[in-house]
Amino acid sequence: MAKDNLTMVDVTNVLRGGVVDPAEFESGSWRYRVRTARIAVIVALRSETELRVVTAWRMSP
């Protein structure tokens, strides 16, 4: 996130309006890629009400 100058507001906006790709099992947890045309975010669900942002990056133009 820091490398691409992304904030939690950017991540929240992607989670609200992005497309969710099928889950992938990696490092002991299911991870989901949520993406818009400009930003991708990888999250892992910790419980029914909590998630962890694994990484996020800005897409190349």
C-alpha positions in Angstrom: 0.0 0.0 0.0 2.7 2.5 1.0 4.7 1.9 -2.2 1.7 2.9 -4.3 0.6 5.7 -1.9 -2.7 4.0 -1.1 -4.8 4.8 2.0 -7.4 2.8 3.9 -10.0 5.0 2.2 -8.8 3.7 -1.2 -9.0 0.1 0.1 -12.4 0.7 1.5 -13.7 2.1 -1.8 -12.3 -0.9 -3.7 -14.0 -3.3 -1.2 -17.3 -1.4 -1.6 -17.4 -1.2 -5.4 -14.9 -3.7 -6.8 -15.2 -7.1 -8.4 -14.4 -10.1 -6.3 -12.4 -12.9 -8.0 -12.7 -16.5 -6.9 -10.9 -17.4 -3.6 -7.5 -18.9 -3.5 -6.1 -20.9 -0.6 -2.6 -19.6 0.3 -0.5 -19.6 3.5 -3.3 -21.4 5.5 -6.2 -19.0 4.7 -8.6 -18.3 1.9 -7.7 -15.0 0.1 -9.9 -12.9 -2.1 -8.8 -10.4 -4.8 -11.1 -7.5 -5.0 -10.3 -5.1 -7.9 -11.4 -2.1 -9.8 -9.9 -0.7 -13.0 -7.2 1.1 -11.0 -6.6 -0.8 -7.7 -6.4 -4.4 -6.5 -6.7 -5.5 -2.9 -6.1 -9.0 -1.4 -8.0 -9.8 1.8 -8.2 -12.8 4.1 -11.4 -13.3 6.1 -10.6 -13.7 9.8 -14.2 -14.2 11.0 -17.8 -13.4 9.8 -17.2 -9.8 10.7 -13.5 -9.2 10.4 -11.0 -9.2 7.5 -7.3 -8.6 7.1 -5.9 -6.6 4.2 -2.9 -8.7 3.0 -1.7 -6.3 0.3 -2.9 -3.7 -2.2 -1.5 -2.1 -5.3 -2.3 0.4 -8.0 -2.7 -1.2 -11.5 -0.5 -0.1 -14.3 -2.2 2.3 -16.8 
